[in-house]
Amino acid sequence: MTSASQPIARPIGVHRAQRRGTILAIALLLVWAAGPSCVTFELQQERWNDDAFGPLVPHDTFPGDCSICHLPDRWDVLKPDFTFDHEAQTSFALEGAHGRAQCLRCHNDRGPVTFFLARGCAGCHLDPHQGSFGLGCDTCHVQDTWQPGGLVEAHADTSFDLLGAHVAVSCVMCHPNSSTGEFRGAPTECHLCHQRDLAGAVPDHASNGWTNDCERCHNPTRWSRAQFDHAFFPLTLGHATVACASCHQGGAFTAVSSDCVDCHRDDAARAVPDHGGFSTNCIDCHTTAGWGGAGFDHDFFPLTFSHAGLGCTQCHTSGVFGSIPSDCVSCHRNDYVTASPDHQASGFSTECELCHSTVSFSGAVFDHGFFPLQGGHDGVTCQQCHGARPGPIPSDCVSCHQADAQRAQPDHSGFSTDCTQCHTTTTFRGAIFNHDFFPLEAGHGGLDCARCHGPGTPGPIANDCISCHRTDYQTARPDHSGFSTDCTQCHTTTSFRGAAFNHDFFPLEAGHGGLDCARCHGPGTPGPIPSDCMSCHRSDFQGAPEHTAAGLPQDCTQCHTTSAWGNVSFNHTPLFPLTGDHRRTCSTCHQGSTSTFRCVGSGCHTQNNTNGDHRNVNGYRFESSACLSCHPNGD
């Protein structure tokens, strides 16, 4: 039988067993001849002869019907619909490359397949590593391809990680004896593997003594574009892209001077302005960003606003860049002389910063904090107060506002000249005096000063009400003659009308509430009057039915309330409950006086009826007192 060529799969590929042919068959006969006790199979790692699979595998145990597997006209070709459940029949699943291998790769005359299967991968695949990696081929190999996998991870367990370009390098490049299974002893120092790179490196590494520690400049990603740690002299901005030879000339990479001028002496010589007397410490003005656009640290005289951006020679006019005077007038004397108002004639200080700033020489702002220019003072020109006098002037208001005080309305004659008592800087009009000692509330609020302070009385005046309100007192209704002149007892500042006297000593409730004072306090009696009811209600008592005839007491509160004079309610229960037929008028039982009463002879209890009801009662008497003694509850 013949078959198409099948390559050997390196990782865990069981189908390596297809190319052993005649050699395995002879080896198997020799082993059998030696006896079963020392059966071993040494398989040579060499490719199978694709055209010779060896003698035919015996079919002794196969079914007699050849058409189950073979085509009728081709003995060397299996039927296209031939299927065989290898896992179910043999307990060995054909996965990966095993599933694609021809049957004769494993089932041939080299010996029983079960014997080789019992040895695992080593039954068909020789171990080129000679046991140095153990017997578990699946550590590195899989059944799809014989090429090893996971070597990068496995290499991490050694003293040399596979990083960058090392990942793609063949094992034999570092492990020259790997074909014989020897992987130990490979060098880990760069220069031991990269001698050829070191010999041809530019610049010359050997002459500069760079023969080891390659990782100082190189990394595993690529050998070119080395990056040297230049931290001792940082290569920033303009220095970052300069070639090494620009500073390290002649191939000498030993230490060179770190002074700027040693490399930039030509730049200093042709610099404008002339750097002849300048310091050779270039970093005072320049940075690595660019040689142009120098920035000198001018903190000793900050260049702010208008000073910023000026050319150096505008102040350093003589080409001398040393110290020059820092007072403003040294540069701005012409501005001072031509200033308006005339600074010289006014005797203004030459200390310009008292009024001016670097923002602009015009629009001077003097620090007037000792006399804040607020409200109406804000925006006033200096001359309006200072005239031709630039120095201090009086700060009291009247010094400037005398004319305002003299023509003020009302007439300020006699008023204090301390204008701040009433006026503010917002406006001279609408003066507000602090009247807290006598609050101007409600009706007093908003009154003109002259209403209380007549002409010639700007100072203190009496603060008792009657001093201003005597006319109101004298014309008041009711007539206030005899009333207290302490108006606050009844009146408030809200309104003089609608007086409210504190009558808590005799509460004005119900029928008393809302009565006019004169109803109780007749003319000439504004003060205290008797508080007993009879003092005001004698005529009511006298005109009431039966009050006088019955001799009722004059303490009206026993029967009456302030709600209404009618609907009398006397509490008769403690004396004699008025229930049933006893609910009668007072005079039915009380005639002439409430201190006496009658039960008999009143038309209620006749003697005939009463005698008849008491025939068998001992001690019975037809007397009212006897009735009460036996019938105290009226039953």
Sequence and secondary structure as in RCSB ss.txt:
>XXXX:A:sequence
MTSASQPIARPIGVHRAQRRGTILAIALLLVWAAGPSCVTFELQQERWNDDAFGPLVPHDTFPGDCSICHLPDRW
DVLKPDFTFDHEAQTSFALEGAHGRAQCLRCHNDRGPVTFFLARGCAGCHLDPHQGSFGLGCDTCHVQDTWQPGG
LVEAHADTSFDLLGAHVAVSCVMCHPNSSTGEFRGAPTECHLCHQRDLAGAVPDHASNGWTNDCERCHNPTRWSR
AQFDHAFFPLTLGHATVACASCHQGGAFTAVSSDCVDCHRDDAARAVPDHGGFSTNCIDCHTTAGWGGAGFDHDF
FPLTFSHAGLGCTQCHTSGVFGSIPSDCVSCHRNDYVTASPDHQASGFSTECELCHSTVSFSGAVFDHGFFPLQG
GHDGVTCQQCHGARPGPIPSDCVSCHQADAQRAQPDHSGFSTDCTQCHTTTTFRGAIFNHDFFPLEAGHGGLDCA
RCHGPGTPGPIANDCISCHRTDYQTARPDHSGFSTDCTQCHTTTSFRGAAFNHDFFPLEAGHGGLDCARCHGPGT
PGPIPSDCMSCHRSDFQGAPEHTAAGLPQDCTQCHTTSAWGNVSFNHTPLFPLTGDHRRTCSTCHQGSTSTFRCV
GSGCHTQNNTNGDHRNVNGYRFESSACLSCHPNGD
>XXXX:A:secstr
         TTT GGGGGG HHHHHHHHHHHHHH GGG           TT   S    TTS S GGGTB SS T
TSB TT    HHHHHS    THHHHS GGGTSSTTS HHHHHTTGGGGTS  TTTTTT S GGGT  SS SS   
HHHHHTTTTS   GGGGGS HHHH TTGGGT  TT   SHHHH HHHHHT SS TTTTT  S GGGT BTTBSSS
     TTS   GGGTT  HHHHSGGG  S     HHHHHHHHHHT SS  TTS S GGGT BTTBSSS     TT
S   GGGTT  GGGTSTTS  S    SHHHHHHHHHHT SS TTTTT  S GGGT  SS SSS     TTS   G
GGTT  HHHHHTT  S    STHHHHHHHHHT SS  TTS S GGGT  SS SSS     TTS   GGGTT  HH
HHS TT  S    SHHHHHHHHHHT SS  TTS S GGGT  SS SSS     TTS   GGGTT  HHHHS TT 
 S    SHHHHHHHHHHHSTTTTTTT  S GGGT  SS SSS     TTT    GGG   HHHH SS TT   SB
SSSSB HHHHHHHTTT TT    HHHHHHH TT  
